[in-house]
Structures are given as structure tokens and as C-alpha cells.
């Protein structure tokens, strides 16, 4: 029996070296989501997609005047980041949460800054011209439409409810389960961020 084992041992080493563990393919691998942009952050500074190179990104689209869903989603993102701080601090440091407005008419850098500060100091709030925001929405496959104004001129913006996790090169990994709680976001972040 030992002669048989000796004969097959080199083959077993080769086969085991090839299998070296399976790496799970991200759900959005190869999707054409994301791309170059130049927007304005909450400090009035021009920010480009390349400024986030080397960092994972949570990219969420919403607006500051949203009465319910956007603040709840941002709260969950902030909570998930704080939970990740406790579980895996190095992973938390590798992530930049980004809020991109879908309402550039009202969401000035100052307004965006006040909004994101409510949830986590690491969140980068981005706004821009309507044309720049529309271009980013298209790159990220986000739907957004200003609805008819109500009495007094106030209006809502109907939009996709989505948070993307992007890798260090700006490529999409997965859409986070933003409709769930912070613990569900934490599990996905802990799973995909290396």
C-alpha cells in the first residue's frame, strides 16, 4: 500500500495545490456599475472616484429632505460601521461610506454635511450639478425622479433604494441588504471586506 501511496503522492500534491480553497465570486462581479466622477463633498471640495482608490466603498444614493427611508438607511449604515469597529476594526478602517444626493437642487454641500454628520463621522456626503448627479446615477444604475411639488413647493424624489459595496478598485461586489437591519449589513461587510 505504501508503494501505491508513493506513486500517487506527487499527483495528490498537484491536485491539492490547484484546489487551494474556493473563493466565492461576488454577486455583482463583472456588472457595469460605477465609474469615474467628479462631485463636491460636504466641505465644498471637488472629490473624484480615484480619491477613494485603495478603500472599499459603501455607495448609497438618497436625499437629505427624505422624510423617512433615507435617514433610516443612513442610520443603519452608521450603526453597521460602528458594529464593524468592534468586530473587525481593520475592516472598518478599510471602508469609506459615501452618500450621493439625488436632489442636487436642495442638497448643497452644507446641507449634505449636516445630514451625514448625524450618522457617522466617516460618511462622505457628495453633491454636484444636476448633470453631474445624473451621470453618476446612470453609472450606478440608480433611478431618481423629482415628483410634483405639493403645497408650498415642497417635493419628494422617488429613487432606487440601494447601497452598493464596491471594492478597492471601485468595482461592484454586492448590493447590501439595506432594507434589513444594521446586523445584516454588518454580516455582509464582514464577509466581503478583506
N, C-alpha and C positions, 0 to 999 in steps of 0.2 A: 504494500500500500504506500509506503514511503517513496518508492520509485515513481509511482503514478503521481503522487503529490509533487515530487521534484520536477517531473516532466511538465506539469501544468502550472506550477508556481509562477513562472515568468508571465504566462498568459493571464493569470489571475491578477497580477500586479498591474499589467497594462489595462485590463478591463476596469479594475477598481480606480485607477488613475483617471480614466475617461469619465467615470460617473461622478466623481468628486462632489456629490451633493447636487440637488436640483435647485436652481434659482428660479423663483417664481416670476413670471412675466407680469409687469404692471398692467392693470386693466386698460389703461389708455396708451400703452406703448405703441408708437407709430402714428397716433392720432395727430392730425394737423390742428393743434390747439396751442396758442401762444404765438409769440413773435416780437419783433422789435417795436419799441415805443419810446416816446419822449413825453412825459407828463410833468405836472407840477405837484410837489409834495406839500405837506401841511406847513412847511416853513417858507414856502414860496420859491423853493429851489427846483430847477429842472432835474428830473430823475429819468434815467434811461434803463431799459431792461438789463443792459450789461452791468449796471451798478450792483445788481444782485447776484452776479456770477459767483459761483462757489458756495452759494447758500440755497437750501431748499426754500420754497415759497408756498405759502397758502395764499391764493389769489381769490378774493371774494368781491363780487360786484353788488352794489346796493346804493342807497342814498340816505343822507342824514335826516331828511324830513319824513322818512318812512315811519308810519305810526306804530308798527308792531314787529314785523318779521325781521327786518334788517338789524334793529338793535338786539333782538333775541339771538340772532345768528352770530353777531359780533361778540355778544356776551359769552356764547358757547366757545367761540374760537379763543377768546381771552382765558376762559376757565381751562380749556384743554391745554393751553400753553403753560399755565401755572401747574397743572397736574403733571405735565411732562417735565417741568422743572424739578419736581420731587422724585419722579421715577427715573428719569434719564437726563440729567442736566446737560450733558454734552449734546444730546439730540436737540434739546430745546434751543441751545445756543446756535445750532446749525440752521434754524428756521427763521425766516422773516415773514410775518403775517402782513398781507397787503390788502387794503380796502381801496377799490376803484369805484368812484362815483358813476352813476348812470344819469345824474342830474347836474351837469356842469353849470347850468344857469344859476342855480341857488347855492351849490356846494363850492364855495370859494376855498382857497387854502385855509383860511382862518376857521371857517365853519367845519371843514373836514377835520382839522386839527382838534377842535373842541370835541367833536364826536368820537374820534378814535381814542382820545385820552381817557374816555370813560371805561374802556375795556382792557387795555394793556398798553404799557409804555412802548412796547416793541412794534406795535402796529404802525405801518407806514400808510398814511392816507394820501391818495392821489386824485387829482382833478386835472382839468385841461380845457381846451376849447371844445365846443360841441363836435367839430370834425375829428379832433384827436381822440376823443372818447368813443365816437362811433367806430373809428378804425380799430381801437383796442377791443371793443365789443365784438366786432366781426372776427378778429383774430382768435378770440376766446370762445366763439360760438355762443355769445350771450344775446338774448333778446331783451330789448328795452324800448318802451314806448310811453311818451308823456300822454297822460289821459286828459280829457276835457276838464278845464278849470271849474271849480264849484263856486258858490257864493264867496265873494271876497277875493277871488283869484287863486285860491289855494288849489293845488293839483297833486295827484298821485302819479307815480311812474310804475307801470306794470313792467316786470322784468323777471328774467330767469333767477331762480333761487339755487345758486351753485357756488361751491368753494372747491377750487382745484388745488391739488398738491402737485407742485412742479419740482423737478429735480434740480441739481446744482448747475445744470447746463440750460435750464429753462424749458426742458421737455416735460410733457404731462406724464404724471404717474397714475393718478386716480382722482375721481371726484369724491370729496369727503362726504360722509353721511350727515350733512348739515341739518337735516330735518330731525335728527335724533339728538341725544344729549351730549354733553361735553365728554363723558366717559367713552362714548362710541368714537368720537373724534380722536381722543387720546389713543385708543387701540389702533386706529389706522395710522396715526403719526408714528407711534412706537414701532409698528410693523414695517413701514416703508422707509423711514428715515434711517440711514446707516451711519 
